Amino acid sequence: MKKNTLTITISAMLMLLCIVITGCKCDNKNGKNYQIKDNVIVFDEPQRVDGQASMLEFAAEPMPVVRVGFIGLGMRGPDAVYRMTFIDGVEIVALCDLLPENVEKVQRDILEAKGLPRAAEYVGETAYEQLCERDDIDLVYIATNWQTHVPMAVYAMQHGKHVAVEVPAATTVEDCWKLVDVSEQTRKHCMMLENCTYDFFEMTALNMAKLGMFGEVIHAEGAYIHNLEPYWHEYQGNWRLDYNQKHGGDVYATHGLGPVCQVLDIHRGDKMDYLVSMSTPSYNGKKIAKEMMGTDDFANGDMTTTMIQTHKGKTILIEHNVYTYRPYNRLYQLTGTEGFANKYPIEGFTLMEKNLPEGFLEEGQHLNVHGFVPKDVRDKILKEYLHPVAKNVEELAKQVGGHGGMDFIMDYRLIYCLQNGLPLDEDVYDAAEWSCIGDLTRASIDNHGMPVQVPDFTRGDWNKVQGYKHAMK
Ligand SMILES: NC(=O)c1ccc[n+]([C@@H]2O[C@H](COP(=O)([O-])OP(=O)(O)OC[C@H]3O[C@@H](n4cnc5c(N)ncnc54)[C@H](O)[C@@H]3O)[C@@H](O)[C@H]2O)c1
């Protein structure tokens, strides 16, 4: 056999082997898991295997008592343990962290302080495996660094546990597929803990959107703009700066994207089709990395801006900036054909009088369609149109707290849905769709803002459910 023929044969065999092993077509030319087709970047999509079925609207058997094991007790995790102590029918069975002092602090300051029994302890890098192997845990709650979310979530599901995992659930498209596939194979929930969908303003605006008070919502904006300068030193082992130093793209898109996807019924009647993304160079990120890591390289641009178009032609703008000196901002803007909602920097609505019930406005009061509704009208709207899901637990949520109460509503809903055998508010497809943005935007930025197709993680089922809603018993 000639040398050229031999090389081609070996390449073809390697490609075939790759397809057999991963179930996807790898583009060996660029060494990446995407191809460029008609000037659009298309990521590989693995096939469903035998015995694997959709998790759309999946509900597990009701479990009156939910037994929870927590992995990751750094800045975020202990607050989750604390919040769970306020929910009836929750047992805190096990705690796990790399560091023994983090576990002890939660035992002492949260469990013992509330007169609850100490939980089983797991300490060390792979100790989470033993926690997941226990047969007295229903839910594994993961609040570790991004790099460990997927192996932990996969291991937990493969050992018969439902999973709740912090944001982003995964950092690559490939890992998003892994979460979808393992959830579909094991029939276990995999919820990403996107708390901003439970913020009081977002919940009010979602409720109003579903009631048609903005007309048709045609454009939405969301962001994560938060100068992390005071926190960079706090992440265990410098995981966050280390990740951003190595990765461009919108690496933390879920807080901005999640709430607007619920309004736009993503994979419940519409889907994200493609995106384009651009990024500035790194200025401040570079400075911090020089100080903390002694490197001159920094992949993540200071400001990343992404436009997404949906199948119905609607548009979403997403921004990411954790480096420059700006007030905290998640944007949260909804533009409808008959109204507008805006959270940052000023909470407000623009509405048409015809979309408010008769008698809602004071006698002789009129709305200006060029401006926000007056403050008294806004306050009345925020009170009266708060989503029933938030209204039910408003007082307790504000008392327990967690970003003003939204974190508590999130945990409360997770447990409520498990206890009542209902589909969760955020399914594994939400987790994948909102988390894949990091990898997709990176590919677009690396290719001069080239469009990137957003994978359909439902594999064609995105139009089966009509309209986003919270399940109630
Ligand atoms: N939703 C929100 O509003 C919000 C806010 C803050 C953080 N987060 C998310 O929470 C997660 C944790 O962030 P953080 O700020 O608490 O970081 P952190 O560094 O303070 O805490 C991470 C913890 O995970 C532990 N850990 C690491 N590897 C482990 C392993 N193999 N086994 C067990 N424990 C391990 C570390 O020891 C540390 O205690 C991240 O995913 C982050 O994005 C979400």
The ligand as an SDF file (V2000), in Angstrom:
LIG
                    3D

 44 48  0  0  0  0  0  0  0  0999 V2000
  -26.1840   31.1720   41.9860 N   0  0  0  0  0  0  0  0  0  0  0  0
  -25.4550   32.0970   42.5820 C   0  0  0  0  0  0  0  0  0  0  0  0
  -25.9100   33.2040   42.8500 O   0  0  0  0  0  0  0  0  0  0  0  0
  -24.0440   31.7610   42.9330 C   0  0  0  0  0  0  0  0  0  0  0  0
  -23.3030   32.6050   43.7720 C   0  0  0  0  0  0  0  0  0  0  0  0
  -21.9990   32.2200   44.1070 C   0  0  0  0  0  0  0  0  0  0  0  0
  -21.4590   31.0550   43.5950 C   0  0  0  0  0  0  0  0  0  0  0  0
  -22.2170   30.2800   42.7750 N   0  0  0  0  0  0  0  0  0  0  0  0
  -21.6820   29.0150   42.2510 C   0  0  0  0  0  0  0  0  0  0  0  0
  -21.4240   28.1490   43.3590 O   0  0  0  0  0  0  0  0  0  0  0  0
  -20.2920   27.3380   43.0820 C   0  0  0  0  0  0  0  0  0  0  0  0
  -19.2760   27.4730   44.2140 C   0  0  0  0  0  0  0  0  0  0  0  0
  -18.8280   28.8020   44.2650 O   0  0  0  0  0  0  0  0  0  0  0  0
  -18.1630   29.3960   45.6020 P   0  0  0  0  0  0  0  0  0  0  0  0
  -18.1760   30.8630   45.4280 O   0  0  0  0  0  0  0  0  0  0  0  0
  -18.7890   28.8010   46.7950 O   0  0  0  0  0  0  0  0  0  0  0  0
  -16.6720   28.8600   45.4580 O   0  0  0  0  0  0  0  0  0  0  0  0
  -15.6880   28.4490   46.6550 P   0  0  0  0  0  0  0  0  0  0  0  0
  -14.3590   28.3020   46.0580 O   0  0  0  0  0  0  0  0  0  0  0  0
  -15.8650   29.3940   47.7920 O   0  0  0  0  0  0  0  0  0  0  0  0
  -16.2620   27.0440   47.1320 O   0  0  0  0  0  0  0  0  0  0  0  0
  -16.0780   25.8630   46.4210 C   0  0  0  0  0  0  0  0  0  0  0  0
  -15.9780   24.7550   47.4610 C   0  0  0  0  0  0  0  0  0  0  0  0
  -15.9260   23.4950   46.7840 O   0  0  0  0  0  0  0  0  0  0  0  0
  -14.9890   22.6850   47.4820 C   0  0  0  0  0  0  0  0  0  0  0  0
  -14.4730   21.6240   46.5850 N   0  0  0  0  0  0  0  0  0  0  0  0
  -13.6720   21.7480   45.5110 C   0  0  0  0  0  0  0  0  0  0  0  0
  -13.4130   20.5350   44.9710 N   0  0  0  0  0  0  0  0  0  0  0  0
  -14.0710   19.6370   45.7400 C   0  0  0  0  0  0  0  0  0  0  0  0
  -14.1620   18.2260   45.7210 C   0  0  0  0  0  0  0  0  0  0  0  0
  -13.5210   17.4950   44.8140 N   0  0  0  0  0  0  0  0  0  0  0  0
  -14.9300   17.6250   46.6590 N   0  0  0  0  0  0  0  0  0  0  0  0
  -15.5940   18.3540   47.5960 C   0  0  0  0  0  0  0  0  0  0  0  0
  -15.5080   19.6910   47.6730 N   0  0  0  0  0  0  0  0  0  0  0  0
  -14.7620   20.3310   46.7610 C   0  0  0  0  0  0  0  0  0  0  0  0
  -13.8910   23.6370   47.9350 C   0  0  0  0  0  0  0  0  0  0  0  0
  -13.1220   23.1320   48.9960 O   0  0  0  0  0  0  0  0  0  0  0  0
  -14.7240   24.8610   48.3300 C   0  0  0  0  0  0  0  0  0  0  0  0
  -15.0650   24.8140   49.6920 O   0  0  0  0  0  0  0  0  0  0  0  0
  -19.8000   27.7710   41.7180 C   0  0  0  0  0  0  0  0  0  0  0  0
  -20.3360   26.9280   40.7510 O   0  0  0  0  0  0  0  0  0  0  0  0
  -20.3610   29.1650   41.5400 C   0  0  0  0  0  0  0  0  0  0  0  0
  -20.5520   29.5460   40.1950 O   0  0  0  0  0  0  0  0  0  0  0  0
  -23.4890   30.6100   42.4560 C   0  0  0  0  0  0  0  0  0  0  0  0
  1  2  1  0
  2  3  2  0
  2  4  1  0
  4  5  1  0
  4 44  2  0
  5  6  2  0
  6  7  1  0
  7  8  2  0
  8  9  1  0
  8 44  1  0
  9 10  1  0
  9 42  1  0
 10 11  1  0
 11 12  1  0
 11 40  1  0
 12 13  1  0
 13 14  1  0
 14 15  2  0
 14 16  1  0
 14 17  1  0
 17 18  1  0
 18 19  2  0
 18 20  1  0
 18 21  1  0
 21 22  1  0
 22 23  1  0
 23 24  1  0
 23 38  1  0
 24 25  1  0
 25 26  1  0
 25 36  1  0
 26 27  1  0
 26 35  1  0
 27 28  2  0
 28 29  1  0
 29 30  1  0
 29 35  2  0
 30 31  1  0
 30 32  2  0
 32 33  1  0
 33 34  2  0
 34 35  1  0
 36 37  1  0
 36 38  1  0
 38 39  1  0
 40 41  1  0
 40 42  1  0
 42 43  1  0
M  CHG  2   8   1  16  -1
M  END
$$$$
